[in-house]
């Protein structure tokens, strides 16, 4: 065997050995990784847990259980006005109102909150330029007591319109105002809970809502027209109304797409009381035996003629009032009723 064939044979054997080794490695696979113990979270040193805002809390925010949480804070930066975990109970702060704005992630100070019953509580709960208006309600018109401070409601006006004509009056209801924030119910500004933390539902006779000065005037007039009822709003309603406001041009969308500006825009629309574009229902929408329009006032034909006197349109004295179809002829300011088919 010459040298060339020997070299080719040795090369083929080397390539076959390498291929066999690689195939064996692929079939065997890499060894399974060994699970190791997860190291325990290391607590920050020299810190104290204080109460901070989970989200931005503007002035007038009524706090709930999802507004606050405890987070570690450097001990050297802890002030006496902070709520320390070992000395504070967040459940007792539910229902309080933010007096000064608190950024997200910042500690909550005692001076930034106003508790129910404190002087200036209701004024702190009002937004800038807003007013507090009290509405009388009943158990039936107040959603059986399931409306609490911080909820959003619509205001429905129910009235009877007589119109001055014959027949029954028109029964009608109308949603006159939307998206009003409830501030208090019978002077209670927080939810009442039992020993197990369950919400206690109580009936009440008045509800205090937040409104603009113009809406406050409308509520005062509506109380004199008919009966007011509350309609509890869903949280999801704000999204649809935001889209309508953008489509109508009532809201200016930030052109630069800044997320902070868009978030502020959404919060402004969600907190805005709404008036106009009301919806209504009449008695005919509920029952076929009810009216759908206001009773019309009958036309005034003037006083009845005295007995024996000529009736307008008649050419003979002492005749009775025309019966049957008549035609009214107007000459200047004078009206004459002429019976059809009558003899002159």
C-alpha positions as CSV (number, residue, x, y, z in Angstrom):
1,X,0.0,0.0,0.0
2,X,1.4,3.3,-1.0
3,X,1.7,6.3,1.3
4,X,-1.2,8.2,-0.3
5,X,-3.7,5.5,0.4
6,X,-2.5,5.1,3.9
7,X,-3.0,8.8,4.6
8,X,-6.5,8.7,3.2
9,X,-7.4,5.7,5.4
10,X,-6.0,7.3,8.5
11,X,-8.0,10.5,7.8
12,X,-11.2,8.6,7.3
13,X,-10.8,6.8,10.6
14,X,-10.2,10.2,12.4
15,X,-13.3,11.7,10.9
16,X,-15.4,8.6,11.8
17,X,-14.2,8.7,15.3
18,X,-15.0,12.4,15.7
19,X,-18.5,11.9,14.2
20,X,-19.2,9.0,16.5
21,X,-18.2,11.0,19.6
22,X,-20.4,13.9,18.6
23,X,-23.4,11.7,18.0
24,X,-22.9,10.0,21.3
25,X,-22.8,13.4,23.1
26,X,-26.0,14.5,21.4
27,X,-27.9,11.4,22.3
28,X,-26.7,11.4,25.9
29,X,-27.5,15.1,26.5
30,X,-26.1,17.4,29.0
31,X,-26.5,16.5,32.7
32,X,-29.7,17.7,34.4
33,X,-29.1,20.9,36.4
34,X,-29.2,20.5,40.1
35,X,-31.8,22.6,41.9
36,X,-30.3,24.9,44.4
37,X,-31.8,26.5,47.5
38,X,-33.2,30.1,46.8
39,X,-31.4,32.5,49.0
40,X,-33.6,34.2,51.5
41,X,-34.4,37.9,50.9
42,X,-32.1,40.1,52.7
43,X,-33.8,42.7,54.8
44,X,-32.4,46.2,54.3
45,X,-30.3,47.3,57.2
46,X,-31.1,50.3,59.3
47,X,-34.6,50.7,57.9
48,X,-38.1,51.1,59.4
49,X,-41.3,50.3,57.7
50,X,-43.5,53.4,57.2
51,X,-46.8,54.0,55.5
52,X,-46.5,55.3,51.9
53,X,-48.9,56.0,49.0
54,X,-49.2,53.2,46.6
55,X,-50.4,55.6,43.9
56,X,-50.6,59.4,43.5
57,X,-53.1,60.9,45.9
58,X,-54.4,64.3,44.9
59,X,-56.1,66.7,47.2
60,X,-59.6,65.5,48.2
61,X,-58.9,61.8,47.7
62,X,-61.0,59.6,50.1
63,X,-58.6,56.8,51.2
64,X,-59.5,53.2,50.8
65,X,-57.7,49.9,51.7
66,X,-55.8,49.9,48.4
67,X,-54.3,53.4,48.7
68,X,-51.6,52.8,51.3
69,X,-48.9,50.1,52.2
70,X,-45.9,49.8,54.4
71,X,-42.4,50.0,52.8
72,X,-38.9,50.1,54.3
73,X,-37.5,53.5,54.9
74,X,-34.1,54.7,56.2
75,X,-34.2,55.2,59.9
76,X,-32.3,58.5,59.7
77,X,-35.0,59.9,57.4
78,X,-38.0,58.8,59.5
79,X,-39.8,61.8,60.9
80,X,-42.1,61.9,63.8
81,X,-45.1,62.7,61.6
82,X,-44.7,59.4,59.6
83,X,-47.0,56.4,60.3
84,X,-44.6,53.6,61.6
85,X,-45.8,50.0,61.2
86,X,-45.3,49.1,64.9
87,X,-47.4,52.1,66.0
88,X,-50.1,52.5,63.2
89,X,-53.1,50.7,61.9
90,X,-53.9,51.5,58.2
91,X,-57.5,50.3,58.7
92,X,-58.2,53.3,60.9
93,X,-57.2,55.6,58.1
94,X,-59.8,54.3,55.6
95,X,-62.2,57.1,54.9
96,X,-59.8,59.9,55.7
97,X,-59.3,62.7,53.2
98,X,-56.0,63.9,51.7
99,X,-55.4,67.6,52.5
100,X,-52.1,68.0,50.6
101,X,-51.1,66.1,47.5
102,X,-49.0,62.9,48.1
103,X,-46.8,61.5,45.3
104,X,-46.7,57.8,44.7
105,X,-44.2,56.0,46.9
106,X,-43.8,58.9,49.3
107,X,-44.5,58.6,53.1
108,X,-47.9,59.7,54.4
109,X,-47.7,62.3,57.1
110,X,-50.3,62.9,59.8
111,X,-50.8,66.5,58.7
112,X,-51.6,65.5,55.2
113,X,-54.8,63.7,56.2
114,X,-58.1,64.9,57.7
115,X,-60.2,62.4,59.7
116,X,-64.0,62.3,59.7
117,X,-65.4,64.6,62.3
118,X,-62.4,67.0,62.2
119,X,-63.0,70.6,61.4
120,X,-62.6,71.3,57.7
121,X,-63.0,67.7,56.7
122,X,-65.7,68.3,54.1
123,X,-64.0,71.3,52.7
124,X,-60.8,69.2,52.3
125,X,-62.7,66.5,50.5
126,X,-63.9,69.0,47.8
127,X,-61.9,69.5,44.7
128,X,-60.9,73.0,43.5
129,X,-64.0,75.0,42.4
130,X,-66.5,72.4,43.6
131,X,-69.4,72.6,46.1
132,X,-71.1,70.2,48.5
133,X,-74.8,69.7,48.0
134,X,-77.1,67.6,50.2
135,X,-79.9,65.6,48.5
136,X,-82.9,64.2,50.4
137,X,-83.5,60.5,49.5
138,X,-85.5,57.5,50.7
139,X,-84.5,53.9,51.2
140,X,-85.9,53.0,47.8
141,X,-84.4,56.0,45.9
142,X,-80.9,55.5,47.6
143,X,-80.2,52.0,46.2
144,X,-81.2,50.5,49.6
145,X,-78.2,52.0,51.4
146,X,-75.6,50.5,49.1
147,X,-74.1,53.9,48.2
148,X,-71.1,54.8,50.2
149,X,-68.7,57.8,50.3
150,X,-66.4,57.8,47.3
151,X,-68.9,56.1,45.0
152,X,-70.1,57.8,41.8
153,X,-73.8,58.2,41.1
154,X,-76.3,59.6,38.5
155,X,-79.2,61.7,39.6
156,X,-82.7,60.8,38.3
157,X,-85.7,63.3,38.5
158,X,-89.2,61.8,38.5
159,X,-92.2,64.1,38.1
160,X,-95.8,64.4,37.0
161,X,-96.6,67.0,34.2
162,X,-100.3,67.9,34.1
163,X,-100.2,70.4,31.2
164,X,-103.6,71.8,31.9
165,X,-105.7,69.5,29.7
166,X,-108.1,66.7,30.4
167,X,-106.9,63.2,31.3
168,X,-104.2,61.9,33.6
169,X,-100.9,63.7,34.0
170,X,-97.8,62.6,32.1
171,X,-95.4,60.5,34.3
172,X,-91.8,61.0,33.4
173,X,-88.3,60.3,34.8
174,X,-85.1,61.9,33.5
175,X,-81.4,61.4,34.2
176,X,-80.5,65.0,34.8
177,X,-76.9,64.8,36.2
178,X,-74.2,62.1,35.9
179,X,-71.0,61.1,37.6
180,X,-71.5,62.9,40.9
181,X,-69.1,61.9,43.7
182,X,-70.7,61.0,47.0
183,X,-69.0,62.8,49.9
184,X,-71.2,61.6,52.8
185,X,-74.4,59.8,53.7
186,X,-76.3,61.3,56.7
187,X,-73.1,63.1,57.8
188,X,-71.1,59.9,57.7
189,X,-68.0,60.2,55.6
190,X,-66.6,56.6,56.0
191,X,-67.9,53.1,55.6
192,X,-69.0,51.4,58.8
193,X,-67.6,47.8,59.4
194,X,-68.3,45.2,62.0
195,X,-65.8,43.2,64.1
196,X,-65.1,40.8,61.2
197,X,-64.4,43.7,58.7
198,X,-67.7,43.3,56.8
199,X,-69.3,46.5,55.6
200,X,-72.5,47.5,57.5
201,X,-75.3,48.6,55.2
202,X,-77.5,51.3,56.8
203,X,-80.4,53.2,55.4
204,X,-80.1,57.0,55.3
205,X,-82.2,60.0,54.4
206,X,-79.7,62.4,52.9
207,X,-76.7,62.2,50.6
208,X,-74.1,64.9,50.1
209,X,-72.5,65.0,46.7
210,X,-69.8,67.1,45.0
211,X,-70.9,69.4,42.2
212,X,-69.9,72.5,40.3
213,X,-71.7,75.8,41.2
214,X,-74.0,75.5,38.2
215,X,-74.8,71.8,38.9
216,X,-75.5,72.8,42.5
217,X,-78.1,75.3,41.3
218,X,-79.8,72.6,39.2
219,X,-79.9,70.2,42.1
220,X,-81.7,72.9,44.2
221,X,-84.3,73.5,41.5
222,X,-84.8,69.7,40.8
223,X,-85.7,69.2,44.5
224,X,-88.7,71.5,44.0
225,X,-89.9,69.9,40.8
226,X,-90.2,66.2,41.7
227,X,-88.6,63.3,43.5
228,X,-84.8,62.6,43.2
229,X,-83.4,59.1,43.0
230,X,-79.8,57.8,43.0
231,X,-78.4,55.5,40.3
232,X,-75.1,53.8,41.3
233,X,-72.5,53.9,38.5
234,X,-70.1,51.2,37.5
235,X,-66.4,51.9,37.5
236,X,-66.2,50.7,33.9
237,X,-68.5,53.5,32.7
238,X,-65.7,56.1,32.7
239,X,-63.9,54.4,29.9
240,X,-66.8,54.7,27.5
241,X,-67.5,58.3,28.5
242,X,-63.8,59.1,28.0
243,X,-64.0,57.9,24.4
244,X,-67.1,59.9,23.8
245,X,-65.5,63.0,25.3
246,X,-62.4,62.6,23.0
247,X,-64.6,62.1,20.0
248,X,-66.7,65.2,20.7
249,X,-63.6,67.3,21.3
250,X,-64.4,68.0,24.9
251,X,-61.0,66.7,26.0
252,X,-57.6,67.7,24.7
253,X,-55.4,64.7,24.1
254,X,-51.7,65.4,24.6
255,X,-50.0,65.6,21.2
256,X,-46.6,64.5,22.4
257,X,-48.0,61.2,23.9
258,X,-46.6,61.9,27.3
259,X,-47.9,59.0,29.6
260,X,-48.1,61.4,32.6
261,X,-50.2,63.9,30.7
262,X,-52.5,61.2,29.4
263,X,-52.9,59.8,32.9
264,X,-53.8,63.2,34.3
265,X,-56.3,63.7,31.4
266,X,-58.0,60.4,32.2
267,X,-58.2,61.3,35.9
268,X,-59.7,64.6,35.1
269,X,-62.5,63.1,32.9
270,X,-63.2,60.4,35.4
271,X,-63.8,63.0,38.2
272,X,-65.8,65.5,36.2
273,X,-69.5,65.8,36.9
274,X,-71.6,65.8,33.8
275,X,-74.7,67.7,32.8
276,X,-76.7,67.9,29.5
277,X,-77.5,65.2,27.0
278,X,-80.0,63.7,29.4
279,X,-82.1,60.6,28.8
280,X,-85.7,60.2,29.8
281,X,-88.6,57.7,30.0
282,X,-92.3,58.4,30.0
283,X,-95.2,56.4,31.4
284,X,-96.0,55.0,27.9
285,X,-92.5,53.4,27.8
286,X,-93.5,51.3,30.8
287,X,-97.3,50.7,30.3
288,X,-99.5,51.0,27.3
289,X,-102.2,52.5,29.5
290,X,-100.0,55.6,30.3
291,X,-99.5,58.8,28.4
292,X,-96.6,59.6,26.2
293,X,-97.2,63.3,25.9
294,X,-98.4,66.2,28.1
295,X,-102.2,66.7,28.1
296,X,-103.0,69.5,25.6
297,X,-105.0,72.5,26.8
298,X,-108.4,72.7,25.1
299,X,-108.9,75.7,22.7
300,X,-110.8,78.6,24.2
301,X,-113.8,79.4,22.0
302,X,-114.9,82.3,24.2
303,X,-118.0,82.6,26.5
304,X,-121.2,80.8,25.6
305,X,-123.8,83.0,24.0
306,X,-126.8,84.0,26.1
307,X,-130.1,82.3,25.5
308,X,-132.0,83.9,22.6
309,X,-129.1,85.9,21.3
310,X,-127.8,85.3,17.8
311,X,-124.8,82.9,17.5
312,X,-122.0,84.1,15.3
313,X,-122.4,82.6,11.8
314,X,-126.2,82.3,12.2
315,X,-128.6,84.6,10.3
316,X,-131.7,84.0,12.3
317,X,-132.3,85.1,15.9
318,X,-133.0,82.7,18.8
319,X,-131.3,79.8,17.1
320,X,-129.3,77.3,19.2
321,X,-125.5,76.8,19.0
322,X,-124.5,75.1,15.8
323,X,-124.0,71.3,16.1
324,X,-121.9,69.1,13.9
325,X,-119.0,70.3,11.8
326,X,-118.2,74.0,11.8
327,X,-115.9,76.3,9.9
328,X,-114.2,79.2,11.7
329,X,-113.9,82.4,9.6
330,X,-111.5,85.1,10.8
331,X,-112.1,88.7,9.6
332,X,-109.5,90.9,11.3
333,X,-109.9,90.3,15.0
334,X,-113.3,88.8,14.8
335,X,-114.0,85.1,14.5
336,X,-117.2,83.6,13.2
337,X,-118.2,79.9,13.5
338,X,-120.4,78.8,10.5
339,X,-122.0,75.4,10.6
340,X,-121.5,73.3,7.5
341,X,-124.6,72.7,5.5
342,X,-126.5,75.4,7.5
343,X,-129.2,77.6,5.8
344,X,-128.8,81.3,5.6
